[in-house]
Amino acid sequence: MTKTEFVELVQETGGYNTKADAEKAVKAFTDSVTVALVKKESVSLVGFGTFSTVEVAEKSGKVPGTDKTYTKAAHTAPKFKIGKTLKDSVAG
C-alpha cells in the first residue's frame, strides 16, 4: 500500500472530509512518533503496539565473496513491538 492509498484509507475510516485533512492527520502521527523516538521516549498504543528505541552495539563483519571486513558503529535504532489485539486481528 502506498502513502496515497493509505491516506485514502484514513479518509474513509476516519470520516475526514478531504484527503488533505487525512494527510495532515497521518503526517501529524508520523511526526509525533518521530519526535518521541528522537527523545528516546516510547509511544504505547494499547492493543496496537509500542514504538521505542534500542541501542545497537558496534559490530564487525565480512563482505560476502571477499576478504574485506567492515565495522558498523554503535547506534540507536527504532523498534516496534506489535500489540496483542493487532496480532490477533492479523492472524484471523
C-alpha positions, 0 to 999 in steps of 0.5 A: 500500500502506498502513502496515497492509498493509505491516506485514502484509507484514513479518509474513509475510516476516519470520516475526514472530509478531504484527503488533505485533512487525512494527510495532515492527520497521518503526517501529524502521527508520523511526526509525533512518533518521530519526535518521541523516538528522537527523545528516546521516549516510547509511544504505547498504543494499547492493543496496537503496539509500542514504538521505542528505541534500542541501542545497537552495539558496534559490530564487525563483519565480512563482505560476502565473496571477499576478504574485506571486513567492515565495522558498523558503529554503535547506534540507536535504532527504532523498534516496534513491538506489535500489540496483542489485539493487532496480532490477533486481528492479523492472524484471523 
